[in-house]
């Protein structure tokens, strides 16, 4: 997975301190991951849902969400 805007994550958890740990954990899992199916993503991150052509990751016990486009 290519995360193209880590700056946006940093800006968000700069104002929501309790999001930093969970978002950094998500980033470490996702950066460099080479998933080819939704099942592969789900096997590593159980809190992900597929909504149309997007993946919705529930972060920090569903307190935050990261929505990703799929290409």
mmCIF file as gemmi writes it, N, C-alpha and C atoms, coordinates in Angstrom:
data_model
loop_
_atom_site.group_PDB
_atom_site.id
_atom_site.type_symbol
_atom_site.label_atom_id
_atom_site.label_alt_id
_atom_site.label_comp_id
_atom_site.label_asym_id
_atom_site.label_entity_id
_atom_site.label_seq_id
_atom_site.pdbx_PDB_ins_code
_atom_site.Cartn_x
_atom_site.Cartn_y
_atom_site.Cartn_z
_atom_site.occupancy
_atom_site.B_iso_or_equiv
_atom_site.pdbx_formal_charge
_atom_site.auth_seq_id
_atom_site.auth_asym_id
_atom_site.pdbx_PDB_model_num
ATOM 1 N N . UNK Axp A 1 ? 0.857 -1.171 0 1 0 ? 1 A 1
ATOM 2 C CA . UNK Axp A 1 ? 0 0 0 1 0 ? 1 A 1
ATOM 3 C C . UNK Axp A 1 ? 0.895 1.222 0 1 0 ? 1 A 1
ATOM 4 N N . UNK Axp A 2 ? 0.547 2.173 -0.822 1 0 ? 2 A 1
ATOM 5 C CA . UNK Axp A 2 ? 1.293 3.411 -0.903 1 0 ? 2 A 1
ATOM 6 C C . UNK Axp A 2 ? 0.506 4.507 -0.197 1 0 ? 2 A 1
ATOM 7 N N . UNK Axp A 3 ? 0.997 4.927 0.948 1 0 ? 3 A 1
ATOM 8 C CA . UNK Axp A 3 ? 0.349 6.016 1.689 1 0 ? 3 A 1
ATOM 9 C C . UNK Axp A 3 ? 0.947 7.312 1.165 1 0 ? 3 A 1
ATOM 10 N N . UNK Axp A 4 ? 0.128 8.117 0.491 1 0 ? 4 A 1
ATOM 11 C CA . UNK Axp A 4 ? 0.668 9.295 -0.183 1 0 ? 4 A 1
ATOM 12 C C . UNK Axp A 4 ? 0.563 10.577 0.633 1 0 ? 4 A 1
ATOM 13 N N . UNK Axp A 5 ? -0.091 10.527 1.79 1 0 ? 5 A 1
ATOM 14 C CA . UNK Axp A 5 ? -0.29 11.769 2.537 1 0 ? 5 A 1
ATOM 15 C C . UNK Axp A 5 ? -0.132 11.564 4.04 1 0 ? 5 A 1
ATOM 16 N N . UNK Axp A 6 ? 1.047 11.109 4.459 1 0 ? 6 A 1
ATOM 17 C CA . UNK Axp A 6 ? 1.256 10.954 5.892 1 0 ? 6 A 1
ATOM 18 C C . UNK Axp A 6 ? 1.158 12.305 6.605 1 0 ? 6 A 1
ATOM 19 N N . UNK Axp A 7 ? 1.463 13.374 5.904 1 0 ? 7 A 1
ATOM 20 C CA . UNK Axp A 7 ? 1.367 14.714 6.474 1 0 ? 7 A 1
ATOM 21 C C . UNK Axp A 7 ? -0.045 14.969 7.003 1 0 ? 7 A 1
ATOM 22 N N . UNK Axp A 8 ? -1.046 14.505 6.287 1 0 ? 8 A 1
ATOM 23 C CA . UNK Axp A 8 ? -2.442 14.687 6.717 1 0 ? 8 A 1
ATOM 24 C C . UNK Axp A 8 ? -2.683 13.95 8.032 1 0 ? 8 A 1
ATOM 25 N N . UNK Axp A 9 ? -2.138 12.731 8.153 1 0 ? 9 A 1
ATOM 26 C CA . UNK Axp A 9 ? -2.272 11.989 9.414 1 0 ? 9 A 1
ATOM 27 C C . UNK Axp A 9 ? -1.617 12.769 10.551 1 0 ? 9 A 1
ATOM 28 N N . UNK Axp A 10 ? -0.402 13.259 10.311 1 0 ? 10 A 1
ATOM 29 C CA . UNK Axp A 10 ? 0.307 14.016 11.35 1 0 ? 10 A 1
ATOM 30 C C . UNK Axp A 10 ? -0.465 15.268 11.758 1 0 ? 10 A 1
ATOM 31 N N . UNK Axp A 11 ? -1.034 15.961 10.787 1 0 ? 11 A 1
ATOM 32 C CA . UNK Axp A 11 ? -1.822 17.148 11.113 1 0 ? 11 A 1
ATOM 33 C C . UNK Axp A 11 ? -3.029 16.781 11.967 1 0 ? 11 A 1
ATOM 34 N N . UNK Axp A 12 ? -3.662 15.654 11.629 1 0 ? 12 A 1
ATOM 35 C CA . UNK Axp A 12 ? -4.837 15.24 12.391 1 0 ? 12 A 1
ATOM 36 C C . UNK Axp A 12 ? -4.465 14.871 13.816 1 0 ? 12 A 1
ATOM 37 N N . UNK Axp A 13 ? -3.461 13.997 13.98 1 0 ? 13 A 1
ATOM 38 C CA . UNK Axp A 13 ? -3.146 13.612 15.361 1 0 ? 13 A 1
ATOM 39 C C . UNK Axp A 13 ? -2.377 14.687 16.101 1 0 ? 13 A 1
ATOM 40 N N . UNK Axp A 14 ? -1.974 15.736 15.405 1 0 ? 14 A 1
ATOM 41 C CA . UNK Axp A 14 ? -1.42 16.904 16.091 1 0 ? 14 A 1
ATOM 42 C C . UNK Axp A 14 ? -2.479 17.622 16.91 1 0 ? 14 A 1
ATOM 43 N N . UNK Axp A 15 ? -3.728 17.535 16.48 1 0 ? 15 A 1
ATOM 44 C CA . UNK Axp A 15 ? -4.825 18.157 17.212 1 0 ? 15 A 1
ATOM 45 C C . UNK Axp A 15 ? -5.697 17.143 17.944 1 0 ? 15 A 1
ATOM 46 N N . UNK Axp A 16 ? -5.464 15.865 17.719 1 0 ? 16 A 1
ATOM 47 C CA . UNK Axp A 16 ? -6.192 14.777 18.395 1 0 ? 16 A 1
ATOM 48 C C . UNK Axp A 16 ? -5.151 13.789 18.922 1 0 ? 16 A 1
ATOM 49 N N . UNK Axp A 17 ? -4.546 14.13 20.033 1 0 ? 17 A 1
ATOM 50 C CA . UNK Axp A 17 ? -3.398 13.379 20.542 1 0 ? 17 A 1
ATOM 51 C C . UNK Axp A 17 ? -3.686 11.892 20.747 1 0 ? 17 A 1
ATOM 52 N N . UNK Axp A 18 ? -4.903 11.537 21.113 1 0 ? 18 A 1
ATOM 53 C CA . UNK Axp A 18 ? -5.2 10.124 21.362 1 0 ? 18 A 1
ATOM 54 C C . UNK Axp A 18 ? -5.29 9.318 20.061 1 0 ? 18 A 1
ATOM 55 N N . UNK Axp A 19 ? -5.203 9.975 18.922 1 0 ? 19 A 1
ATOM 56 C CA . UNK Axp A 19 ? -5.222 9.274 17.639 1 0 ? 19 A 1
ATOM 57 C C . UNK Axp A 19 ? -3.812 8.89 17.175 1 0 ? 19 A 1
ATOM 58 N N . UNK Axp A 20 ? -2.798 9.499 17.761 1 0 ? 20 A 1
ATOM 59 C CA . UNK Axp A 20 ? -1.433 9.287 17.26 1 0 ? 20 A 1
ATOM 60 C C . UNK Axp A 20 ? -1.009 7.829 17.293 1 0 ? 20 A 1
ATOM 61 N N . UNK Axp A 21 ? -1.093 7.177 18.412 1 0 ? 21 A 1
ATOM 62 C CA . UNK Axp A 21 ? -0.656 5.78 18.52 1 0 ? 21 A 1
ATOM 63 C C . UNK Axp A 21 ? -1.377 4.864 17.548 1 0 ? 21 A 1
ATOM 64 N N . UNK Axp A 22 ? -2.71 4.863 17.556 1 0 ? 22 A 1
ATOM 65 C CA . UNK Axp A 22 ? -3.433 3.998 16.626 1 0 ? 22 A 1
ATOM 66 C C . UNK Axp A 22 ? -3.151 4.302 15.153 1 0 ? 22 A 1
ATOM 67 N N . UNK Axp A 23 ? -2.999 5.577 14.807 1 0 ? 23 A 1
ATOM 68 C CA . UNK Axp A 23 ? -2.726 5.912 13.41 1 0 ? 23 A 1
ATOM 69 C C . UNK Axp A 23 ? -1.307 5.523 13.011 1 0 ? 23 A 1
ATOM 70 N N . UNK Axp A 24 ? -0.363 5.686 13.909 1 0 ? 24 A 1
ATOM 71 C CA . UNK Axp A 24 ? 1.006 5.244 13.627 1 0 ? 24 A 1
ATOM 72 C C . UNK Axp A 24 ? 1.053 3.726 13.476 1 0 ? 24 A 1
ATOM 73 N N . UNK Axp A 25 ? 0.303 3.002 14.31 1 0 ? 25 A 1
ATOM 74 C CA . UNK Axp A 25 ? 0.244 1.543 14.184 1 0 ? 25 A 1
ATOM 75 C C . UNK Axp A 25 ? -0.338 1.142 12.835 1 0 ? 25 A 1
ATOM 76 N N . UNK Axp A 26 ? -1.424 1.806 12.425 1 0 ? 26 A 1
ATOM 77 C CA . UNK Axp A 26 ? -2.044 1.545 11.132 1 0 ? 26 A 1
ATOM 78 C C . UNK Axp A 26 ? -1.04 1.802 10.007 1 0 ? 26 A 1
ATOM 79 N N . UNK Axp A 27 ? -0.333 2.905 10.105 1 0 ? 27 A 1
ATOM 80 C CA . UNK Axp A 27 ? 0.639 3.26 9.073 1 0 ? 27 A 1
ATOM 81 C C . UNK Axp A 27 ? 1.721 2.197 8.95 1 0 ? 27 A 1
ATOM 82 N N . UNK Axp A 28 ? 2.246 1.728 10.072 1 0 ? 28 A 1
ATOM 83 C CA . UNK Axp A 28 ? 3.308 0.717 10.053 1 0 ? 28 A 1
ATOM 84 C C . UNK Axp A 28 ? 2.841 -0.575 9.38 1 0 ? 28 A 1
ATOM 85 N N . UNK Axp A 29 ? 1.597 -0.943 9.601 1 0 ? 29 A 1
ATOM 86 C CA . UNK Axp A 29 ? 1.056 -2.15 8.973 1 0 ? 29 A 1
ATOM 87 C C . UNK Axp A 29 ? 0.873 -1.935 7.469 1 0 ? 29 A 1
ATOM 88 N N . UNK Axp A 30 ? 0.363 -0.785 7.098 1 0 ? 30 A 1
ATOM 89 C CA . UNK Axp A 30 ? -0.046 -0.551 5.714 1 0 ? 30 A 1
ATOM 90 C C . UNK Axp A 30 ? 1.084 -0.176 4.772 1 0 ? 30 A 1
ATOM 91 N N . UNK Axp A 31 ? 2.04 0.607 5.249 1 0 ? 31 A 1
ATOM 92 C CA . UNK Axp A 31 ? 3.09 1.067 4.352 1 0 ? 31 A 1
ATOM 93 C C . UNK Axp A 31 ? 3.889 -0.148 3.867 1 0 ? 31 A 1
ATOM 94 N N . UNK Axp A 32 ? 3.969 -0.283 2.604 1 0 ? 32 A 1
ATOM 95 C CA . UNK Axp A 32 ? 4.711 -1.399 2.028 1 0 ? 32 A 1
ATOM 96 C C . UNK Axp A 32 ? 3.915 -2.685 1.872 1 0 ? 32 A 1
ATOM 97 N N . UNK Axp A 33 ? 2.714 -2.75 2.43 1 0 ? 33 A 1
ATOM 98 C CA . UNK Axp A 33 ? 1.895 -3.958 2.275 1 0 ? 33 A 1
ATOM 99 C C . UNK Axp A 33 ? 1.506 -4.102 0.806 1 0 ? 33 A 1
ATOM 100 N N . UNK Axp A 34 ? 1.478 -5.32 0.334 1 0 ? 34 A 1
ATOM 101 C CA . UNK Axp A 34 ? 1.124 -5.579 -1.057 1 0 ? 34 A 1
ATOM 102 C C . UNK Axp A 34 ? -0.07 -6.515 -1.11 1 0 ? 34 A 1
ATOM 103 N N . UNK Axp A 35 ? -1.211 -5.979 -0.76 1 0 ? 35 A 1
ATOM 104 C CA . UNK Axp A 35 ? -2.445 -6.747 -0.769 1 0 ? 35 A 1
ATOM 105 C C . UNK Axp A 35 ? -3.004 -6.798 -2.178 1 0 ? 35 A 1
ATOM 106 N N . UNK Axp A 36 ? -3.61 -7.915 -2.531 1 0 ? 36 A 1
ATOM 107 C CA . UNK Axp A 36 ? -4.258 -8.018 -3.834 1 0 ? 36 A 1
ATOM 108 C C . UNK Axp A 36 ? -5.752 -8.264 -3.706 1 0 ? 36 A 1
ATOM 109 N N . UNK Axp A 37 ? -6.199 -8.651 -2.514 1 0 ? 37 A 1
ATOM 110 C CA . UNK Axp A 37 ? -7.625 -8.88 -2.302 1 0 ? 37 A 1
ATOM 111 C C . UNK Axp A 37 ? -8.051 -8.258 -0.975 1 0 ? 37 A 1
ATOM 112 N N . UNK Axp A 38 ? -9.335 -8.001 -0.877 1 0 ? 38 A 1
ATOM 113 C CA . UNK Axp A 38 ? -9.87 -7.482 0.375 1 0 ? 38 A 1
ATOM 114 C C . UNK Axp A 38 ? -9.669 -8.488 1.505 1 0 ? 38 A 1
ATOM 115 N N . UNK Axp A 39 ? -9.768 -9.768 1.196 1 0 ? 39 A 1
ATOM 116 C CA . UNK Axp A 39 ? -9.572 -10.808 2.217 1 0 ? 39 A 1
ATOM 117 C C . UNK Axp A 39 ? -8.178 -10.735 2.835 1 0 ? 39 A 1
ATOM 118 N N . UNK Axp A 40 ? -7.179 -10.395 2.041 1 0 ? 40 A 1
ATOM 119 C CA . UNK Axp A 40 ? -5.819 -10.256 2.575 1 0 ? 40 A 1
ATOM 120 C C . UNK Axp A 40 ? -5.737 -9.084 3.546 1 0 ? 40 A 1
ATOM 121 N N . UNK Axp A 41 ? -6.394 -7.987 3.206 1 0 ? 41 A 1
ATOM 122 C CA . UNK Axp A 41 ? -6.417 -6.821 4.097 1 0 ? 41 A 1
ATOM 123 C C . UNK Axp A 41 ? -7.124 -7.202 5.396 1 0 ? 41 A 1
ATOM 124 N N . UNK Axp A 42 ? -8.282 -7.836 5.255 1 0 ? 42 A 1
ATOM 125 C CA . UNK Axp A 42 ? -9.111 -8.208 6.414 1 0 ? 42 A 1
ATOM 126 C C . UNK Axp A 42 ? -8.373 -9.183 7.332 1 0 ? 42 A 1
ATOM 127 N N . UNK Axp A 43 ? -7.516 -10.024 6.764 1 0 ? 43 A 1
ATOM 128 C CA . UNK Axp A 43 ? -6.781 -10.993 7.588 1 0 ? 43 A 1
ATOM 129 C C . UNK Axp A 43 ? -5.777 -10.298 8.511 1 0 ? 43 A 1
ATOM 130 N N . UNK Axp A 44 ? -5.289 -9.12 8.117 1 0 ? 44 A 1
ATOM 131 C CA . UNK Axp A 44 ? -4.349 -8.371 8.958 1 0 ? 44 A 1
ATOM 132 C C . UNK Axp A 44 ? -5.027 -7.315 9.817 1 0 ? 44 A 1
ATOM 133 N N . UNK Axp A 45 ? -6.07 -6.703 9.274 1 0 ? 45 A 1
ATOM 134 C CA . UNK Axp A 45 ? -6.758 -5.624 9.982 1 0 ? 45 A 1
ATOM 135 C C . UNK Axp A 45 ? -8.247 -5.958 9.986 1 0 ? 45 A 1
ATOM 136 N N . UNK Axp A 46 ? -8.691 -6.565 11.063 1 0 ? 46 A 1
ATOM 137 C CA . UNK Axp A 46 ? -10.076 -7.063 11.13 1 0 ? 46 A 1
ATOM 138 C C . UNK Axp A 46 ? -11.109 -5.939 11.106 1 0 ? 46 A 1
ATOM 139 N N . UNK Axp A 47 ? -10.712 -4.734 11.466 1 0 ? 47 A 1
ATOM 140 C CA . UNK Axp A 47 ? -11.683 -3.637 11.566 1 0 ? 47 A 1
ATOM 141 C C . UNK Axp A 47 ? -11.857 -2.865 10.263 1 0 ? 47 A 1
ATOM 142 N N . UNK Axp A 48 ? -11.487 -3.457 9.146 1 0 ? 48 A 1
ATOM 143 C CA . UNK Axp A 48 ? -11.643 -2.79 7.854 1 0 ? 48 A 1
ATOM 144 C C . UNK Axp A 48 ? -12.941 -3.239 7.188 1 0 ? 48 A 1
ATOM 145 N N . UNK Axp A 49 ? -13.575 -2.311 6.483 1 0 ? 49 A 1
ATOM 146 C CA . UNK Axp A 49 ? -14.777 -2.617 5.708 1 0 ? 49 A 1
ATOM 147 C C . UNK Axp A 49 ? -14.565 -2.111 4.294 1 0 ? 49 A 1
ATOM 148 N N . UNK Axp A 50 ? -15.21 -2.781 3.355 1 0 ? 50 A 1
ATOM 149 C CA . UNK Axp A 50 ? -15.178 -2.312 1.974 1 0 ? 50 A 1
ATOM 150 C C . UNK Axp A 50 ? -16.509 -1.644 1.664 1 0 ? 50 A 1
ATOM 151 N N . UNK Axp A 51 ? -16.434 -0.409 1.19 1 0 ? 51 A 1
ATOM 152 C CA . UNK Axp A 51 ? -17.621 0.349 0.834 1 0 ? 51 A 1
ATOM 153 C C . UNK Axp A 51 ? -17.403 0.834 -0.602 1 0 ? 51 A 1
ATOM 154 N N . UNK Axp A 52 ? -18.044 0.183 -1.547 1 0 ? 52 A 1
ATOM 155 C CA . UNK Axp A 52 ? -17.813 0.51 -2.948 1 0 ? 52 A 1
ATOM 156 C C . UNK Axp A 52 ? -16.367 0.259 -3.308 1 0 ? 52 A 1
ATOM 157 N N . UNK Axp A 53 ? -15.705 1.279 -3.85 1 0 ? 53 A 1
ATOM 158 C CA . UNK Axp A 53 ? -14.296 1.134 -4.216 1 0 ? 53 A 1
ATOM 159 C C . UNK Axp A 53 ? -13.359 1.711 -3.155 1 0 ? 53 A 1
ATOM 160 N N . UNK Axp A 54 ? -13.835 1.828 -1.942 1 0 ? 54 A 1
ATOM 161 C CA . UNK Axp A 54 ? -13.043 2.376 -0.839 1 0 ? 54 A 1
ATOM 162 C C . UNK Axp A 54 ? -12.885 1.341 0.277 1 0 ? 54 A 1
ATOM 163 N N . UNK Axp A 55 ? -11.787 1.48 1.019 1 0 ? 55 A 1
ATOM 164 C CA . UNK Axp A 55 ? -11.6 0.718 2.253 1 0 ? 55 A 1
ATOM 165 C C . UNK Axp A 55 ? -11.743 1.692 3.403 1 0 ? 55 A 1
ATOM 166 N N . UNK Axp A 56 ? -12.493 1.299 4.419 1 0 ? 56 A 1
ATOM 167 C CA . UNK Axp A 56 ? -12.706 2.129 5.598 1 0 ? 56 A 1
ATOM 168 C C . UNK Axp A 56 ? -12.082 1.406 6.781 1 0 ? 56 A 1
ATOM 169 N N . UNK Axp A 57 ? -11.023 1.991 7.32 1 0 ? 57 A 1
ATOM 170 C CA . UNK Axp A 57 ? -10.319 1.419 8.461 1 0 ? 57 A 1
ATOM 171 C C . UNK Axp A 57 ? -10.824 2.105 9.726 1 0 ? 57 A 1
ATOM 172 N N . UNK Axp A 58 ? -11.302 1.317 10.677 1 0 ? 58 A 1
ATOM 173 C CA . UNK Axp A 58 ? -11.697 1.848 11.985 1 0 ? 58 A 1
ATOM 174 C C . UNK Axp A 58 ? -10.446 1.864 12.853 1 0 ? 58 A 1
ATOM 175 N N . UNK Axp A 59 ? -10.107 3.019 13.352 1 0 ? 59 A 1
ATOM 176 C CA . UNK Axp A 59 ? -8.852 3.227 14.077 1 0 ? 59 A 1
ATOM 177 C C . UNK Axp A 59 ? -9.154 3.561 15.537 1 0 ? 59 A 1
ATOM 178 N N . UNK Axp A 60 ? -8.356 3.009 16.431 1 0 ? 60 A 1
ATOM 179 C CA . UNK Axp A 60 ? -8.477 3.356 17.851 1 0 ? 60 A 1
ATOM 180 C C . UNK Axp A 60 ? -9.802 2.949 18.448 1 0 ? 60 A 1
ATOM 181 N N . UNK Axp A 61 ? -10.235 1.716 18.193 1 0 ? 61 A 1
ATOM 182 C CA . UNK Axp A 61 ? -11.493 1.253 18.763 1 0 ? 61 A 1
ATOM 183 C C . UNK Axp A 61 ? -12.699 1.938 18.15 1 0 ? 61 A 1
ATOM 184 N N . UNK Axp A 62 ? -12.604 2.262 16.869 1 0 ? 62 A 1
ATOM 185 C CA . UNK Axp A 62 ? -13.69 2.901 16.108 1 0 ? 62 A 1
ATOM 186 C C . UNK Axp A 62 ? -13.93 4.355 16.518 1 0 ? 62 A 1
ATOM 187 N N . UNK Axp A 63 ? -12.912 4.98 17.13 1 0 ? 63 A 1
ATOM 188 C CA . UNK Axp A 63 ? -13.01 6.402 17.464 1 0 ? 63 A 1
ATOM 189 C C . UNK Axp A 63 ? -12.681 7.265 16.251 1 0 ? 63 A 1
ATOM 190 N N . UNK Axp A 64 ? -11.867 6.712 15.334 1 0 ? 64 A 1
ATOM 191 C CA . UNK Axp A 64 ? -11.424 7.423 14.143 1 0 ? 64 A 1
ATOM 192 C C . UNK Axp A 64 ? -11.56 6.493 12.95 1 0 ? 64 A 1
ATOM 193 N N . UNK Axp A 65 ? -11.584 7.086 11.759 1 0 ? 65 A 1
ATOM 194 C CA . UNK Axp A 65 ? -11.638 6.282 10.531 1 0 ? 65 A 1
ATOM 195 C C . UNK Axp A 65 ? -10.684 6.859 9.501 1 0 ? 65 A 1
ATOM 196 N N . UNK Axp A 66 ? -10.104 5.956 8.751 1 0 ? 66 A 1
ATOM 197 C CA . UNK Axp A 66 ? -9.299 6.339 7.599 1 0 ? 66 A 1
ATOM 198 C C . UNK Axp A 66 ? -9.956 5.693 6.387 1 0 ? 66 A 1
ATOM 199 N N . UNK Axp A 67 ? -10.285 6.516 5.411 1 0 ? 67 A 1
ATOM 200 C CA . UNK Axp A 67 ? -10.926 6.032 4.189 1 0 ? 67 A 1
ATOM 201 C C . UNK Axp A 67 ? -9.882 6.084 3.075 1 0 ? 67 A 1
ATOM 202 N N . UNK Axp A 68 ? -9.696 4.945 2.402 1 0 ? 68 A 1
ATOM 203 C CA . UNK Axp A 68 ? -8.667 4.835 1.369 1 0 ? 68 A 1
ATOM 204 C C . UNK Axp A 68 ? -9.285 4.475 0.036 1 0 ? 68 A 1
ATOM 205 N N . UNK Axp A 69 ? -8.761 5.081 -1.016 1 0 ? 69 A 1
ATOM 206 C CA . UNK Axp A 69 ? -9.143 4.713 -2.36 1 0 ? 69 A 1
ATOM 207 C C . UNK Axp A 69 ? -8.34 3.505 -2.805 1 0 ? 69 A 1
ATOM 208 N N . UNK Axp A 70 ? -8.87 2.759 -3.708 1 0 ? 70 A 1
ATOM 209 C CA . UNK Axp A 70 ? -8.21 1.565 -4.23 1 0 ? 70 A 1
ATOM 210 C C . UNK Axp A 70 ? -7.871 1.827 -5.688 1 0 ? 70 A 1
ATOM 211 N N . UNK Axp A 71 ? -6.632 1.505 -6.044 1 0 ? 71 A 1
ATOM 212 C CA . UNK Axp A 71 ? -6.275 1.625 -7.462 1 0 ? 71 A 1
ATOM 213 C C . UNK Axp A 71 ? -5.68 0.324 -7.954 1 0 ? 71 A 1
